[in-house]
Amino acid sequence: MKAMILAAGRGERMRPLTLATPKPLLCAGGKPLIVHHLEHLHRAGFSEVIINHAWLGDQIEETLGNGDRFGLSLRYSREGEPLETAGGIVRALPLITGGESDWFLVINGDIWSDFELSRLKPPEQSDALLVVTDNPPHHPEGDFYLAPEGVLAESGPDSLTFTGISLLHRRLFKGLTDQAGKLGPVLRRAMSEGRVEGLYHPGRWVDVGTPERLRALDQQLRGGSS
């Protein structure tokens, strides 16, 4: 199974930090955010990773290279103008799927988590498996409801937050083009058919969406105050 890191966003909320540096290369704990992902993927046994990029994407390729120093094989899906999340995945599908598996792992490039990626196993009856966690203060309403039987629904009594970590099957994107837009509507359509499962993560997770949250994560990873 291959993995994809979504790294094509402009990082508008991160300005001015992202005016000259793509968001995945911003550092926390002494290393770029995307390097934390690559190290986690290697530990979990992944060997092939696709990274999409647009804004300042050349810097990402120059920094990471072919992935040898991480024990990985890296390939890049170059978008030019950034596509939305579902569109970016569709554009990269020829690189991601085929061969031994039509399942693939997707990670948002602007998060950090101690979730063990080796826990993810393809579900037998679904098109997607999403990792969800407790709602952070900046997102108290959550995203999806995790039912007791493990199925995710668009709404419910106690919604949880989607971490941006998921296993997806190629058939989820059947008939879509790289103009498909955001991933959320694609997932919600599958949820309406009962074809999305959830896995709860009780550990640490950070949506590194602002300079303040990046500084807080940096302090935590360096052993400072939270």
Secondary structure, 3 states (H helix, E strand, C coil): CEEEEECCCCCHHHCCCCCCCCHHHCEECCEEHHHHHHHHHHHCCCCEEEEEECCCHHHHHHHHCCCHHHCCEEEEEECCCCCCHHHHHHHHHHHHCECCECEEEEEECCEEECCCHHHCCCCCCCCEEEEEECCCCCCCCCCEEECCCCEEECCCCCEEEEEEEEEEEHHHHCCCCCCCCCHHHHHHHHHHCCCEEEEEECCCEEECCCHHHHHHHHHHHCCCCC
